C-alpha cells in the first residue's frame, strides 16, 4: 500500500516540559495532518492516551482513533492514527533551544489501508503535504501563545 512521510520543524517560545504538557490537550491535534476534528479524549495520569477524530476525504467523512504509541516527558510524544482507509503516526520530538524555548520536529507518516484510499492516495498525499508546513507553523504559534 502507498505511504508518505512529511517532517517540519518549528520554534516555540516556551520550554519543552510546558510544550509537552500542552500536547496533552486534544484540540492541539485538530487540523494537523488528516485530522480535522477531535473528540472523546482519554486522559490517564495527565497523559492524552487516545481520542476519536474525523477527516473529510472527497466529501465523505471518515472517523478514526488516535492512540498514544509512546511518550517521554518532556522530549517525545507519538500517536497512532487509524481509520478504515488509512493509518499512520504523528511524532513530536522536543529539544531545548534559545533560553526558555523549544525546537519541535513534527513528523507524520501516512499509509493507505483501503482500496478507496489507495486510488485517491496521490491526492491525499498532496493535500496533506501541501498543508502540513502551515499546520505545524500554526501549531507552534498556538503552543507559544498558550502560556501567556
C-alpha positions in Angstrom: 0.0 0.0 0.0 1.2 3.5 -0.7 2.7 5.6 2.1 4.3 9.1 2.6 6.2 10.9 5.3 6.4 14.6 6.0 8.5 16.4 8.6 8.6 20.0 9.6 10.4 22.0 12.4 9.0 24.9 14.4 10.4 27.1 17.2 8.2 27.5 20.2 8.7 30.2 22.8 8.2 28.1 25.9 10.3 25.4 27.4 9.9 21.7 26.5 8.1 20.5 29.6 5.4 23.1 29.0 5.1 22.3 25.3 4.8 18.6 26.2 2.0 19.4 28.7 0.2 21.4 26.1 0.4 18.4 23.7 -1.9 16.6 26.1 -4.7 19.0 25.1 -6.9 17.2 22.5 -7.6 20.4 20.5 -3.9 20.7 19.7 -4.3 17.7 17.4 -7.2 19.1 15.4 -6.1 20.4 12.0 -2.8 18.5 11.9 -2.3 16.2 9.0 -5.5 14.5 8.1 -7.2 15.2 11.5 -9.9 17.8 11.2 -11.9 17.3 14.4 -11.1 15.7 17.7 -13.5 14.5 20.5 -13.9 11.9 23.3 -10.3 12.3 24.7 -8.9 9.7 27.1 -6.5 11.1 29.6 -4.7 8.8 32.1 -2.4 10.3 34.7 -2.2 13.6 32.8 -1.3 11.9 29.5 -3.6 12.1 26.5 -3.7 8.4 25.6 -6.5 8.5 22.9 -9.3 10.3 21.2 -11.7 10.0 18.3 -11.1 12.1 15.2 -12.5 12.6 11.8 -11.4 13.7 8.3 -13.3 14.6 5.1 -11.9 12.8 2.0 -13.7 13.6 -1.2 -16.9 14.7 0.6 -17.1 11.6 2.8 -16.4 11.9 6.5 -14.2 9.1 8.0 -13.9 8.6 11.7 -10.8 7.2 13.3 -9.0 6.8 16.5 -5.8 8.3 17.9 -3.9 6.3 20.4 -0.6 7.1 22.1 2.2 4.9 20.9 4.9 6.3 23.2 5.7 9.3 25.2 8.5 10.6 27.3 8.0 13.9 29.0 9.5 16.4 28.0 11.1 15.0 24.9 8.7 13.0 22.8 5.1 12.2 22.1 3.8 9.8 19.4 0.3 9.0 18.2 -1.1 6.2 16.0 -3.9 7.5 13.8 -6.2 4.9 12.3 -9.3 4.8 10.1 -10.8 2.2 7.8 -9.0 3.8 4.8 -5.6 5.0 6.2 -3.4 4.9 9.2 -0.2 6.5 10.3 1.8 8.2 13.0 2.4 11.7 14.2 5.6 12.1 16.2 6.7 15.2 18.0 10.3 15.5 19.2 11.1 18.4 21.5 14.5 19.8 22.4 15.6 22.9 24.3 16.6 25.9 22.3 17.1 29.6 23.0 16.7 30.5 26.7 13.3 29.1 27.6 12.4 27.9 24.1 11.8 24.7 22.3 12.7 23.3 18.9 10.0 20.9 17.8 10.2 18.5 14.9 6.8 17.2 13.9 6.7 14.2 11.6 3.7 12.5 10.1 3.7 9.2 8.3 0.6 8.1 6.5 -0.3 4.9 4.6 -3.3 3.7 2.7 -5.2 0.7 4.0 -8.3 0.5 1.9 -9.0 0.3 -1.8 -10.6 3.7 -1.9 -7.7 5.5 -0.2 -5.2 3.6 -2.5 -7.0 5.0 -5.5 -7.0 8.6 -4.1 -3.7 8.4 -2.2 -1.9 10.7 -4.6 -4.5 13.4 -3.9 -4.5 12.7 -0.1 -0.7 12.8 -0.1 -0.6 16.1 -2.0 -3.3 17.7 0.3 -1.5 16.7 3.5 1.9 17.6 2.1 0.9 21.0 0.9 -0.9 21.9 4.1 1.5 20.3 6.6 4.1 23.2 6.8 1.4 25.7 7.6 -0.3 23.4 10.1 3.0 22.9 12.0 3.6 26.6 12.0 0.1 27.3 13.3 0.7 24.6 16.0 3.9 26.4 17.0 2.1 29.8 17.3 -0.7 28.2 19.3 1.7 26.5 21.7 3.8 29.7 22.1 0.8 31.8 22.9 -1.0 29.3 25.2 1.4 30.1 28.0 0.6 33.8 28.1 
